């Protein structure tokens, strides 16, 4: 099956299950188009449609015809299962009907005994309603006293069930009308399943099918007029001489006598204008063996014209907002309000009136704004709550492939997709797909980053070290630890409380670990450079000589640096000293500046005289380092 949106190009319709198996029949149901609404600033907008709904026949056994209802994405290409065992007749008509004037609301009848119906048992039908374009289905709830102990449980054993599309003679406006916003009427019964029409009564819903009330005993033909301000009913089985009408949405009823030529007429059709805005009706039936057509005019029933004032709630109109079963007014991601006449306002609306939709609020996205994606189905929970979307056994999530487009990855769609009609914003996101690298590209990307990342890391480390060394040429990492540890001991002695007490062990452990790792890494580098120093450039050789490792490496001239520095000196004394500090180390006093200058001059002269021709590359030893690390005995002449 192919689907086209422009009549020129088409795409294959994707249904769950075996793509090579065709079902017996397919029925395309009426799609829900987008609608216009006015925002708080007076601007007009149009909402998107809901894609397609399609009934796929699964059983064509005589007396046991039923199928599965599927809803598509916005362009009608991917379908997901919405409702199983939806009833149809032998001619292909399906018990499915949208509620006119409201978006995303529809009624359907399902076969509750689909398995036993194959053996000749009559079908038992149950009615269900969806308020969100087919994402969820609910049994019909009846207000007031019912013959059951409870109303509309999850099993449908005590719910309202209505006669549907397969049993009507006039397919126009079976339950509702475009002009009568929020009003729904039907003929049915309360119980475990739908019974014979002779045992039915007439029910009315004023809130778009959420709850129902019995308004007339027995099955009735019904019709809306004057934008829902006028309700007309006539007996569906027995001959009648009067018709009944209500001006207050079924709270009270009046009678209208039919002309003498139409006495005891058996009514076959009761109809009016398609949008149900007129107050004139046509009754067609049979009386005394002949066909009878009767015109009904209710223009004089309410002579006063209603006054519409959008800025006041004291007038003849009220605001109606559809809601969910749990009284949530955010339906399909929005709260929409409609103007309709108040039930107690004694006035006529008139055919010129047009109900204005107002967008009161755009809601945040919740789990109710998502439906299961293609090849996914909702889990059925015993408490009736909304289950998760899980993969159908043997199926896989929709995905692209590496040959589509120029991207280097393919996309695996999520288990959820946003309901096409929902316009929610922000909030919960359940339809985010997963991007997966194509196999060849993933390998090349991995190789690329395995080379680039180490280079970048080493470059940044070298730059950071260079800047640190330029700023602190003789500072060692161990010195940081030596300076910080006393502070940490003091902090521990103070016994801090609260957040500091919680963070102290973490900070201490992290600092100790960092110090140990950094020290080990540095000493390893120094040891390696020291070993390779004879083969390295002179600049590195000098750096190695001036930065000896702790592990007793040999110097360039074969002498141990440990010997040069002295066995009893700590490596932490290997620091640059100021002039006074160096003098104090040698002469025992910081005041002997002149003596220190003389010793320094003599020592430098000694180095100049003793420099051998073969040691042209020898480096001048840092005078402060030598003076700081040399040991002088009493016999040595300074």
C-alpha positions in Angstrom: 0.0 0.0 0.0 1.3 3.4 -1.0 0.3 6.8 0.5 0.6 10.1 -1.4 0.1 13.6 0.0 0.5 15.5 -3.3 -0.8 13.0 -6.0 2.7 12.8 -7.6 5.0 11.1 -5.2 4.1 8.3 -2.8 5.6 6.3 0.0 5.0 2.7 1.2 2.7 2.6 4.2 4.5 0.8 7.1 2.3 -1.4 9.3 3.5 -3.5 12.3 3.9 -7.2 11.5 4.8 -9.0 8.3 5.3 -6.5 5.5 4.7 -9.2 2.9 1.2 -10.3 4.1 -1.9 -8.5 3.0 -5.0 -8.4 5.2 -8.4 -9.0 3.7 -9.6 -5.4 3.7 -8.6 -1.9 4.4 -11.0 1.0 5.3 -9.6 4.5 5.3 -11.5 6.4 8.0 -12.2 10.1 8.0 -9.0 12.1 8.8 -9.1 14.9 11.3 -8.1 18.2 9.7 -6.4 21.0 11.6 -8.6 23.8 13.0 -8.3 27.5 13.4 -8.1 29.3 16.7 -7.6 32.8 18.0 -4.9 33.5 20.6 -5.1 36.1 23.4 -3.7 38.7 21.0 -6.4 38.2 18.4 -4.1 36.4 16.0 -5.5 33.4 14.0 -3.5 30.1 13.9 -4.1 26.7 12.5 -3.2 23.4 14.3 -1.9 20.4 12.4 -4.1 17.5 11.5 -3.9 14.0 13.0 -2.7 12.0 10.0 -4.8 9.0 9.0 -6.9 6.4 10.8 -7.3 3.1 9.0 -9.3 0.0 9.9 -7.5 -3.2 8.8 -9.9 -6.2 8.7 -8.6 -9.2 10.6 -11.6 -11.4 10.5 -14.2 -11.7 7.6 -16.1 -14.7 9.0 -19.8 -14.1 8.5 -21.2 -12.7 11.7 -17.7 -12.2 13.1 -16.3 -9.3 11.2 -13.8 -7.2 13.0 -10.4 -5.5 12.6 -7.7 -3.4 14.1 -7.7 0.4 14.1 -4.3 2.0 13.2 -3.3 5.6 13.5 -0.5 7.1 11.4 2.2 9.8 11.9 1.6 13.2 10.4 2.2 12.2 6.8 0.5 8.8 6.9 3.5 6.6 6.3 4.1 4.9 9.7 1.1 3.3 11.5 0.7 2.0 15.0 -1.9 -0.1 16.6 -4.6 2.0 18.3 -7.5 -0.3 19.1 -8.1 -4.0 18.5 -11.4 -5.9 17.6 -13.1 -2.8 16.1 -16.5 -3.9 14.8 -17.4 -3.8 11.1 -20.3 -5.3 9.0 -20.3 -7.5 5.9 -20.3 -4.5 3.6 -17.2 -3.0 5.1 -18.8 -0.2 7.2 -16.9 0.4 10.5 -18.4 1.4 13.9 -16.2 4.5 14.2 -17.3 8.1 14.3 -15.5 11.4 15.1 -17.2 14.0 17.4 -17.8 17.0 15.2 -16.4 20.4 16.2 -13.9 18.9 18.7 -10.4 17.7 17.9 -9.1 14.3 18.8 -12.4 12.8 20.1 -14.0 9.8 18.5 -16.3 6.8 19.4 -15.9 3.2 18.3 -17.5 -0.2 19.1 -15.3 -3.2 19.7 -16.2 -6.9 19.7 -15.6 -8.1 23.3 -16.0 -11.8 22.4 -14.0 -11.9 19.2 -12.7 -15.5 19.8 -16.1 -17.1 20.6 -17.8 -15.2 17.8 -16.0 -17.4 15.3 -18.0 -20.4 16.6 -21.3 -18.7 15.8 -21.9 -16.8 19.1 -23.4 -13.4 18.4 -21.0 -10.5 18.6 -21.1 -8.6 21.9 -20.2 -5.0 21.3 -18.8 -2.4 23.7 -18.4 1.3 23.1 -15.2 3.2 23.8 -14.2 6.9 23.4 -10.8 8.5 22.8 -10.1 12.0 23.8 -6.5 12.3 22.4 -6.7 11.1 18.8 -6.6 7.4 19.5 -3.7 7.3 22.0 -5.9 6.0 24.8 -9.5 4.6 24.8 -12.0 4.6 27.7 -15.4 3.1 28.3 -18.3 5.5 28.5 -19.2 6.8 31.9 -22.8 7.3 32.9 -23.9 9.9 35.6 -26.7 9.1 37.9 -28.3 5.8 38.9 -27.5 2.8 36.7 -28.5 -0.9 36.9 -24.9 -1.8 37.8 -23.1 -1.3 41.0 -20.5 0.9 39.4 -20.0 2.9 36.3 -17.5 2.4 33.5 -14.9 0.1 35.1 -11.9 -0.9 33.1 -13.5 -4.1 31.9 -16.6 -2.3 30.5 -18.9 -4.6 32.4 -21.0 -1.7 33.6 -20.6 1.1 31.0 -22.7 2.8 28.4 -22.7 1.2 24.9 -24.2 2.9 21.9 -25.5 1.7 18.5 -23.0 2.9 15.9 -22.4 3.6 12.2 -23.3 0.1 11.0 -26.9 0.4 12.2 -28.0 3.9 11.0 -30.0 4.8 8.0 -28.8 8.4 7.9 -24.9 8.5 8.1 -24.8 12.2 8.6 -24.2 13.4 12.1 -24.7 10.1 13.9 -23.7 11.4 17.4 -22.8 15.1 17.0 -22.9 18.2 14.8 -20.2 20.8 14.0 -22.4 23.7 15.2 -23.3 22.1 18.5 -20.0 22.3 20.4 -19.6 19.7 23.1 -23.0 18.0 22.6 -23.1 14.3 21.8 -26.3 12.1 21.7 -26.7 8.4 21.2 -29.0 5.5 21.6 -27.8 2.6 23.7 -27.9 0.8 27.1 -25.9 0.5 30.3 -24.5 -3.0 31.0 -21.7 -5.4 30.0 -22.4 -5.1 26.2 -24.8 -3.6 23.7 -28.2 -5.1 23.5 -31.1 -5.0 21.0 -32.2 -1.5 20.0 -35.6 -2.1 21.5 -34.1 -2.2 24.9 -32.1 1.0 24.5 -32.6 4.6 25.7 -31.4 8.0 24.5 -28.3 9.5 26.2 -26.8 13.0 26.0 -23.3 14.2 26.8 -22.6 18.0 27.2 -18.8 17.7 27.7 -17.7 16.0 24.5 -18.3 12.4 25.5 -16.6 12.4 28.9 -19.8 11.7 30.9 -23.4 10.8 29.8 -26.9 11.3 31.1 -30.1 9.5 30.1 -32.5 12.1 28.7 -35.3 10.1 27.2 -36.6 6.6 27.8 -36.5 4.4 24.7 -34.6 4.7 21.4 -35.1 8.1 19.7 -34.1 9.8 16.5 -32.3 12.9 17.5 -31.1 16.1 15.9 -29.4 19.3 16.9 -30.5 22.8 15.9 -29.6 26.5 16.5 -26.0 25.6 17.4 -27.1 23.1 20.0 -29.6 25.4 21.7 -32.4 23.2 20.3 -32.7 19.4 20.6 -35.3 17.4 18.7 -36.2 13.8 19.3 -38.8 11.4 17.8 -39.6 7.8 18.6 -37.5 5.4 16.6 -39.7 2.3 16.8 -43.3 3.2 17.4 -45.5 5.5 15.2 -45.8 9.0 16.6 -48.1 12.0 16.3 -45.8 14.5 18.2 -42.1 15.3 18.4 -40.4 16.4 21.5 -37.9 19.3 21.8 -35.7 20.8 24.5 -34.4 24.4 24.8 -32.2 23.8 27.8 -30.0 20.8 26.8 -32.3 18.1 27.8 -33.3 19.3 31.3 -36.9 19.7 30.2 -38.9 18.7 27.2 -41.8 20.2 25.3 -44.0 18.6 22.6 -45.0 19.7 19.1 -48.1 18.3 17.5 -47.7 16.9 13.9 -50.3 17.9 11.3 -53.3 15.6 10.8 -51.8 14.2 7.6 -48.8 12.9 9.5 -50.6 11.4 12.5 -49.2 8.0 13.5 -46.2 8.3 11.3 -43.3 5.9 11.6 -40.3 8.1 11.4 -37.4 7.0 9.2 -35.3 10.2 9.0 -35.0 13.3 11.1 -32.6 15.8 9.7 -31.6 19.5 9.3 -28.7 21.5 7.9 -25.3 19.7 8.0 -23.8 22.1 10.6 -27.0 22.1 12.7 -27.3 25.9 12.9 -30.8 26.1 11.5 -34.1 26.0 13.5 -35.9 24.2 10.7 -36.0 20.4 10.3 -37.4 17.8 7.9 -39.1 14.6 9.1 -39.5 11.7 6.7 -41.6 8.6 7.4 -44.5 6.4 6.5 -48.2 6.9 7.6 -51.2 4.8 6.4 -49.1 3.0 3.8 -47.7 6.2 2.2 -44.6 8.3 2.5 -44.8 11.5 4.5 -42.5 14.5 4.6 -43.1 17.0 7.3 -41.3 20.4 7.7 -40.8 21.5 11.3 -40.1 25.2 12.0 -39.0 26.3 15.6 -38.2 29.9 14.7 -40.9 31.2 17.1 -39.9 29.0 20.0 -37.5 31.7 21.3 -38.0 35.0 19.5 -35.3 36.9 21.4 -31.9 36.9 19.7 -29.0 36.1 21.9 -26.4 38.8 22.6 -22.8 37.9 22.3 -20.2 39.8 24.3 -16.8 38.2 24.5 -15.7 40.7 27.2 -18.4 39.7 29.7 -19.6 36.5 31.4 -22.9 38.0 32.2 -24.4 37.6 28.7 -26.1 34.7 27.0 -22.9 32.8 26.2 -20.5 30.7 28.2 -17.0 29.3 27.6 -16.7 25.6 27.2 -13.4 23.7 27.4 -13.0 20.0 26.6 -11.3 17.9 29.3 -10.0 14.4 29.9 -11.5 11.7 32.0 -9.6 13.0 35.1 -10.9 16.6 34.5 -7.6 17.8 33.1 -8.3 20.7 30.7 -4.9 20.3 28.9 -6.0 18.2 26.0 -3.6 17.5 23.2 -1.2 20.0 24.6 -3.6 22.9 24.8 -6.5 24.4 26.6 -9.1 25.6 24.1 -12.3 27.4 24.9 -15.4 27.6 22.8 -18.4 30.0 23.1 -21.8 28.4 23.2 -25.1 29.5 24.5 -25.9 29.0 28.2 -28.5 26.3 28.8 -30.8 28.6 30.7 -30.6 31.5 28.3 -34.0 31.9 26.7 -32.9 33.2 23.3 -32.0 31.9 19.8 -28.4 32.0 18.6 -29.1 32.4 14.8 -27.4 30.9 11.8 -25.0 33.9 11.4 -23.2 33.1 14.7 -19.9 31.4 14.4 -18.3 29.9 17.5 -14.8 31.3 18.0 -12.1 29.0 19.4 -9.8 30.7 21.8 -6.5 29.3 22.8 -6.4 29.8 26.5 -3.2 28.1 27.3 -0.4 26.0 25.7 0.5 23.3 28.1 3.8 21.6 28.8 4.3 18.2 27.3 3.4 15.2 29.5 3.3 11.5 28.9 -0.3 11.9 27.7 0.9 13.9 24.7 2.8 10.9 23.4 1.6 7.7 21.8 3.5 4.5 20.9 5.6 4.5 17.9 5.5 2.1 14.9 6.1 -1.5 16.1 5.4 -0.6 19.7 2.4 -1.2 21.8 1.2 -0.1 25.3 1.4 -2.4 28.2 -1.9 -3.3 29.8 -1.9 -2.6 33.5 -4.5 -4.0 35.9 -5.2 -0.6 37.6 -6.0 1.1 34.3 -3.1 3.5 34.4 -1.0 4.4 31.3 1.5 1.6 30.6 4.9 1.9 28.9 5.4 1.4 25.2 7.2 -1.9 24.5 8.3 -3.5 21.3 6.0 -6.0 19.7 7.6 -9.4 19.8 9.8 -10.0 16.8 9.7 -6.4 15.7 12.4 -3.7 15.8 12.2 0.1 16.2 12.0 2.2 13.0 15.4 3.3 11.9 17.2 4.8 8.9 20.3 3.3 7.3 23.7 4.4 6.4 22.9 4.7 2.7 20.2 7.4 3.3 21.5 10.9 3.0 25.0 12.1 3.5 25.2 11.8 7.3 27.7 9.5 9.0 25.2 8.0 11.4 21.8 6.3 11.3 18.8 7.1 13.5 16.9 4.7 15.7 13.5 6.2 16.6 12.3 6.2 20.2 9.5 4.0 21.6 7.2 7.1 21.6 6.1 9.7 19.1 4.3 12.9 19.7 0.6 12.8 19.0 0.3 14.7 15.6 -2.5 17.0 16.9 -0.7 17.9 20.1 0.9 21.4 20.2 2.5 21.1 23.7 5.8 22.8 24.4 8.8 22.0 26.6 8.1 19.7 29.4 8.7 15.9 29.1 10.5 14.7 26.0 9.9 11.0 25.1 10.4 11.0 21.3 14.2 11.8 21.2 15.8 9.4 18.7 19.2 7.7 19.2 22.0 8.5 16.8 24.4 5.6 16.0 27.6 5.9 14.0 27.7 3.9 10.8 30.2 0.9 11.2 32.9 2.3 8.9 32.6 5.8 10.1 32.7 4.8 13.7 36.1 3.0 13.1 37.6 6.0 11.3 36.3 8.4 14.0 37.8 6.2 16.7 41.2 6.2 15.0 41.1 9.9 14.4 40.3 10.8 18.0 42.7 8.2 19.4 45.5 10.1 17.6 44.2 13.7 18.1 43.3 13.5 21.8 46.7 12.4 23.1 48.4 15.0 20.9 46.1 17.8 22.2 46.5 16.6 25.8 50.2 16.5 25.6 50.4 19.9 24.0 48.2 21.5 26.6 50.2 19.7 29.3 53.5 21.0 27.9 52.1 24.6 27.6 50.8 24.5 31.1 54.1 23.1 32.5 56.1 25.7 30.5 54.1 28.6 31.9 54.4 27.1 35.4 58.1 26.6 35.1 58.7 30.1 33.8 56.8 31.5 36.7 58.2 29.2 39.4 61.6 28.0 38.0 62.6 26.1 41.2 59.3 25.2 42.7 58.6 21.5 43.1 55.2 19.7 43.4 56.4 18.3 46.7 56.7 21.8 48.1 53.0 22.4 47.5 52.3 19.3 49.5 54.7 20.3 52.2 53.0 23.7 52.5 49.4 22.4 52.4 49.7 19.5 54.8 50.2 21.7 57.9 47.2 23.7 56.9 45.1 20.5 56.6 46.3 19.3 59.9 45.2 22.5 61.5 41.9 22.3 59.7 41.5 18.8 61.1 42.4 19.9 64.6 39.7 22.5 64.5 37.1 19.8 64.0 35.0 21.6 61.4 31.3 20.9 61.1 28.6 20.9 58.4 29.6 20.9 54.8 33.3 21.5 55.5 33.4 18.3 57.6 31.8 16.3 54.8 34.2 17.7 52.2 37.4 17.5 54.2 38.2 13.8 53.8 37.3 14.0 50.1 39.6 17.0 49.6 42.4 15.5 51.6 42.3 12.2 49.8 42.1 13.9 46.4 45.1 16.2 47.2 47.2 13.4 48.5 46.4 11.2 45.5 47.2 14.1 43.1 50.4 14.8 44.9 51.6 11.2 44.8 50.7 10.7 41.2 52.2 14.0 40.1 55.4 13.3 42.1 55.7 9.8 40.6 55.2 11.0 37.1 57.7 13.8 37.5 60.4 11.6 39.0 59.9 9.0 36.3 60.3 11.7 33.7 63.4 13.1 35.4 64.9 9.6 35.7 64.3 8.9 32.0 65.8 12.2 30.9 68.8 11.7 33.2 69.5 8.3 31.7 69.2 9.7 28.2 70.9 13.0 28.9 74.3 12.2 27.1 72.4 11.7 23.9 70.1 14.7 24.2 70.8 18.4 23.2 72.8 20.6 25.5 69.8 22.5 26.7 68.1 19.3 28.0 71.4 18.1 29.5 71.6 21.3 31.6 68.0 21.0 32.6 68.7 17.4 33.7 71.7 18.4 35.7 69.8 21.2 37.5 66.8 18.9 38.2 68.1 15.6 39.7 65.7 12.8 40.4 65.3 11.2 43.8 66.4 7.8 42.7 70.2 8.3 42.8 70.8 8.8 39.1 74.3 9.5 37.9 75.4 12.9 36.8 77.1 13.6 33.4 80.6 13.6 34.9 80.1 10.2 36.6 79.7 11.6 40.1 76.6 10.9 42.1 74.4 13.9 42.6 73.6 12.4 45.9 77.2 12.7 46.8 77.4 16.3 45.6 74.4 17.3 47.7 75.4 15.4 50.7 73.7 12.3 52.2 72.2 14.1 55.2 70.5 16.9 53.2 66.8 16.8 52.4 65.9 17.3 48.7 63.6 20.0 49.8 66.6 22.2 50.6 67.3 22.3 47.0 65.8 25.7 46.5 67.0 29.1 45.3 68.1 31.3 48.2 68.2 35.1 48.5 71.6 36.7 49.0 71.1 37.1 52.8 69.9 33.5 53.1 72.9 32.2 51.3 75.3 34.3 53.4 73.5 33.0 56.5 74.0 29.4 55.5 77.7 29.9 55.0 78.8 32.4 57.7 76.0 31.8 60.2 74.7 35.4 59.9 72.7 37.4 57.5 74.6 40.5 58.3 77.9 39.5 56.6 76.9 40.8 53.2 80.4 42.0 52.2 82.1 38.7 53.2 79.5 36.8 51.1 80.2 39.0 48.1 84.0 38.4 48.4 83.4 34.6 48.6 81.1 34.7 45.6 83.6 36.7 43.5 86.4 34.4 44.4 84.4 31.4 43.6 83.4 32.6 40.2 87.1 33.5 39.5 88.1 30.0 40.5 85.6 28.6 38.0 86.9 30.8 35.2 90.5 29.7 35.9 89.8 26.0 36.2 87.6 25.7 33.1 89.3 23.1 30.9 89.4 23.4 27.1 87.6 20.1 26.7 84.8 21.4 28.9 83.6 24.3 26.8 80.0 23.2 27.1 80.2 23.0 30.9 77.4 25.1 32.5 78.0 27.6 35.3 76.5 26.1 38.4 73.9 28.2 40.1 75.9 29.8 42.9 73.0 29.9 45.3 72.3 26.2 44.8 76.0 25.3 45.5 76.1 27.4 48.6 72.8 26.1 49.8 73.8 22.4 49.4 77.5 22.3 50.2 78.7 20.9 53.5 81.6 22.7 55.3 83.6 21.1 58.0 85.6 23.0 60.6 88.8 22.2 58.6 87.6 23.6 55.3 88.8 27.1 54.5 86.0 29.2 53.1 
